[in-house]
Amino acid sequence: MRGAGVSLALLLWAAGPMTASAQTLPPTSSAAALNPHGIASFTLGRQLKSAAAGALRLDPAAALIGPGCDERDQVTVNLNVSGHAMTVMAMATADGHIEEIIALPHGLAVSLPDAAACRASGVSFARSLSGTLGPFSDADPVMKAVSEEFAFVFPQRARAVARWFAGGRTCDLALQFGSKSGP
């Protein structure tokens, strides 16, 4: 019976971290400053390690630096940015400098009736950021294999993006600074 108790304890211990990490964690109560080159300490060109250290007070997850889905070093944190709870990802070049920042608003990937409604959602999102990032202009829509992308470009080249997926009738939003260099 002792073996069963140990097995149960190990099972519960192993499940604990998975359960916690699978939950949507609330963003920090501290607001993260938005600027034309990034969010909080995550700014284009800054050393990723230094930026992560600067963000620790906002989200302890900033201590976790490692390869992201495209193998670049990445930090992912949850922050409150301009009134939006967002997951913010900062990705670095091989020499450790931030080259791209993508912020995904929580709860704004929604089911909508059509691409026009998705575009309108993107315009609304861009307007909510324009007080800090400045006026935005419409970029030409981009048709991709499974989505249509609407971008709203701010003066310093930050972009609010709305992506329409007709197959699932969903729309997601993002704020992007910079882009991946290389292939």
Sequence and secondary structure as in RCSB ss.txt:
>XXXX:A:sequence
MRGAGVSLALLLWAAGPMTASAQTLPPTSSAAALNPHGIASFTLGRQLKSAAAGALRLDPAAALIGPGCDERDQV
TVNLNVSGHAMTVMAMATADGHIEEIIALPHGLAVSLPDAAACRASGVSFARSLSGTLGPFSDADPVMKAVSEEF
AFVFPQRARAVARWFAGGRTCDLALQFGSKSGP
>XXXX:A:secstr
 HHHHHHHHHHHHHHHHHHHHHS     SSEE EETTEETTEETTSBHHHHHHHHTTT GGGG  EE TTSSEEE
EEEEEETTEEEEEEEEE TTSBEEEEEEEETT  EE SSHHHHHHHHHHHHHHHHHHH   EE   EE SS EEE
EEE TTS EEEEEEETTTTEEEEEEEEE     
